[in-house]
Amino acid sequence: MSIQDLGSVGELIGALAVIATLIYLSIQTRLTRKATEETANFASSQATYAAVEAYDRWRASILENTELADIMVRARESEPLSAAEQLLYELIFERLFFIGAVSVQSSVQGATFHTWSTGDVDFLLRLLKDNPVGIEQWERCRPMVGSISPAYVEAVNTGLNLK
């Protein structure tokens, strides 16, 4: 076998190695993409679960405390509240505002696909529309809430037609 024949065999082996490398890289790329999608889906479901769990704890705190439920009903009906009741009413909403802001911001920073605009914001908007006095509390709290999640504040303001 001449040098030229050996060179031809070397080129053939090199071409086969390139093809094998390309096949290997395409398989690895596919596996990496699938793993990334699964991770993103898991993170999204975790963010959704965390938001639902936080809202559920908020609702449970009202269900477990009939005094808080009574305060919410009286405020909704525009009945006067004592100073202590007014403070509790404000804190009920502050807690909800911060829960939503943290949920939205964690999904934004985590680059998840958690649909906060249709979950977190819509829940708050329904609650505020049922409790118009809560909108006053929103307007007082939104600068603090905005420092946590400007996107959440913008979405709520848009839903309430506020600037």
C-alpha positions in Angstrom: 0.0 0.0 0.0 1.4 3.3 -1.0 1.5 6.5 1.0 -1.3 7.9 -1.2 -3.5 4.9 -0.4 -2.8 5.3 3.3 -3.8 9.0 3.0 -7.0 8.1 1.3 -7.8 5.6 4.1 -7.0 8.3 6.7 -9.4 10.7 4.9 -12.1 8.1 5.0 -11.6 7.4 8.7 -11.6 11.2 9.3 -14.9 11.6 7.4 -16.4 8.8 9.4 -15.2 10.3 12.6 -16.8 13.7 11.7 -20.1 12.0 10.9 -20.0 10.1 14.2 -19.2 13.3 16.0 -22.1 15.1 14.4 -24.5 12.3 15.3 -23.3 12.3 18.9 -23.6 16.1 19.1 -27.2 16.0 17.7 -28.2 13.4 20.3 -26.6 15.4 23.1 -28.3 18.6 21.9 -31.7 16.9 21.9 -31.2 15.5 25.3 -30.0 18.9 26.7 -33.1 20.6 25.1 -35.4 18.0 26.7 -33.8 18.4 30.1 -34.1 22.2 29.8 -37.8 22.0 28.9 -38.4 19.6 31.8 -36.6 21.9 34.2 -38.6 24.9 32.9 -41.9 23.0 33.3 -41.0 21.9 36.8 -40.0 25.5 37.8 -43.2 26.8 36.3 -45.3 24.3 38.2 -43.4 25.0 41.4 -44.0 28.8 41.0 -47.7 28.2 40.3 -47.9 25.8 43.3 -46.1 28.4 45.5 -48.6 31.1 44.5 -51.6 28.9 45.0 -50.2 27.8 48.4 -49.6 31.4 49.5 -53.1 32.5 48.5 -54.6 29.5 50.2 -52.8 30.4 53.4 -54.1 33.9 53.1 -57.7 32.6 52.6 -57.2 30.1 55.5 -56.2 32.9 57.8 -59.5 34.6 57.2 -61.5 31.4 57.4 -59.9 30.5 60.7 -60.5 33.9 62.2 -64.1 34.9 62.1 -63.2 38.3 63.4 -61.2 39.0 60.2 -64.1 37.7 58.1 -66.5 39.9 60.0 -64.2 42.9 59.4 -64.0 42.2 55.7 -67.8 41.9 55.4 -68.4 45.1 57.4 -65.8 47.0 55.3 -67.3 45.7 52.1 -70.6 47.1 53.2 -69.0 50.4 54.1 -69.8 50.1 57.8 -67.5 52.0 60.1 -64.6 50.1 61.6 -62.7 50.8 64.9 -59.1 51.9 64.6 -57.9 48.3 65.5 -60.3 46.8 63.0 -59.2 49.2 60.3 -55.6 48.3 61.0 -56.4 44.6 60.7 -58.3 45.2 57.5 -55.3 47.1 56.0 -52.9 44.3 57.1 -55.1 41.7 55.5 -54.7 43.4 52.1 -51.1 44.3 52.6 -50.3 40.7 53.2 -52.2 39.8 50.0 -50.4 42.5 48.0 -47.0 41.3 49.1 -47.8 37.6 48.5 -48.8 38.5 44.9 -45.7 40.7 44.3 -43.3 38.0 45.6 -45.0 35.3 43.5 -44.8 37.4 40.3 -41.3 38.5 40.9 -40.0 35.1 41.7 -41.5 33.8 38.4 -40.0 36.8 36.5 -36.5 36.3 38.1 -36.7 32.6 37.7 -37.6 33.0 34.0 -40.4 30.5 34.5 -43.6 30.4 32.4 -45.8 30.8 35.4 -48.9 32.7 34.2 -49.0 35.2 36.9 -51.0 37.8 34.9 -54.0 35.4 34.7 -53.6 34.0 38.1 -52.1 36.3 40.8 -53.4 39.5 39.3 -56.9 38.3 38.4 -57.5 37.0 41.9 -56.5 40.3 43.4 -58.6 42.3 41.0 -61.7 40.2 41.8 -61.1 40.7 45.5 -60.5 44.4 45.1 -63.6 44.9 43.0 -65.6 43.1 45.8 -63.9 45.2 48.4 -63.5 48.8 47.0 -62.0 50.0 50.3 -59.1 47.7 49.5 -58.3 49.8 46.5 -57.5 52.7 48.8 -55.1 50.3 50.6 -53.6 49.3 47.3 -52.9 52.9 46.4 -51.1 53.4 49.7 -49.1 50.2 49.4 -48.2 50.2 45.8 -45.0 52.1 46.1 -43.7 49.5 48.5 -45.1 46.6 46.5 -43.6 48.2 43.3 -40.2 48.0 44.9 -40.6 44.2 45.0 -42.3 43.7 41.6 -42.9 46.6 39.2 -44.6 44.2 36.7 -47.2 43.2 39.3 -48.0 46.8 40.2 -48.3 47.7 36.5 -50.6 44.7 35.8 -52.8 45.5 38.9 -53.0 49.2 38.0 -54.0 48.4 34.4 -56.7 46.1 35.7 -58.0 48.8 38.1 -57.6 51.5 35.4 -55.2 53.4 37.6 -52.1 55.4 36.5 
